[in-house]
Amino acid sequence: MKNKRVGIIAILLALALFSFSGCNNDPDVDYPENGHDTTLSPTEGTPALLLVSYELAVGDIFLSVPEYNFYFIELMYDAYERYLNMFWMEPFDPDLPLEEQMFFDGEITWAEYIHALVVENIKQYARARELGMVLSQEDILQLVEFEAMIHEIAAMHGYERADDLLSADFEGLTVEMFMQFMERNVIINNWRSDVLSEITFTDEELEEFFYANWLDIDPSSLGERNMDAFVVDARHILAMLPSHPVPSSAEEIAATRLIAEEIYAEWQNGPATEETFAALAEARTDDHGSIETGGLYTNIMRRSMVPEFDEWIFDPSRSTGDTAIVETEFGFHIMYFVQVSMTEWEIATREFMTSAIVFEIIDELSERFDAERRPA
């Protein structure tokens, strides 16, 4: 096993994220995107692991040694990158084995924590299968296309067998094992989505819980309960400056402004509805993070966007359907104000209450399925 997360496995998993939504391996918390690049490059160290030859059985589901180690490694990287995103610091020393480093609680090692994540994931899959959840036809087609891509990449690199391509990057890993990993992730993600969709609260329940637990919900409030802060939904179409983040010339700024004005005029000269704005965003925006949503960002909190963007959407006079061109360091944003969606305290309370229920469900799964890790 190589000690760097580079090579074909990393490339395939990165490509998979564009095709599947089922690769989130830590369902308890939805970590925010903060723009901090946590990707480990080939020149950087990566978390060390004393790989032990373990097999894992969860109910009647069995992971061989290569499968267990692959699950472990991938969840290790997920944990490393997410905690780095949360705290902007390495959660564990990348030069030391995880068995020698204690988790935040001081009671277990990082190796034990990652093992628990592996078990938790397989138990969620076992529960989904118990409920009769299967891949949709769309999921199946995507997986078939993805497997075909693996074989094509193997041929491009001169391998007669795609298994040899994968095992060269991760000892013992086969295409069948890799695709089983992908299939399980899709089903797990579908199960999680179903669980979350069933968790609902009335306005009265949210308010009652917030009044009783507001300091636990928002420890950063410094003892001041704020019921007035709100969040908004807005769409935008970005005409990005060509040299960003390098300072742009006056000519580049002027040319980019013209592009934005052209897009804005195209929308204004049509039906000029939110639907046509969304369609135009999908066709013309330079913001890759909102192409598939028609330029839509929901539940935007104050100070979460660049200052000029933030100032426009939180203007007290703003109302549904307002539009404008706003200049920021990224370029020119054609704005469409959708609505004030809800207050910040409602979002925080909903997330707090949902997390508590999710933890209860995970605890129930721990008791429902037996897990055994044993040396091969």
Buried (B, 14 or more C-beta within 10 A) or exposed (E): EEEEBBBBBBEBBEBBEEBBEBBBBBBEEEEEEEEEEBEBEEEEEBBBBEBBEBBBBBBEBEBBBBBBBBBBBBBBBBBBBBBBBBEEEEBBBBEEBBEEBBBEEEEEBBBEBBBBBBBBBBBBBBBBBEEEBEBEEEBEEBBEEBBEBBBEBBEEEEBEEBBBBBBBBBBBBBBEBBBBBBBBBBBBBBBBEEBBEEBEBEEEEBBEBBEEEBEEBBEEEEEEEEEEEBBBBBBBBBBBBBEBEEEBEEEBBEBBBEBBBEBBEBBEEEEEEBEBBBBBBBEBBBBEEBBEBBBBBBBBBBEBBEEBBBEBBBEEEBEEEBBEBBBBEBBBBBBBBBEBBBBBBBBBBBEBBBBEBBEEBBEEBEEEBEBEBEEE
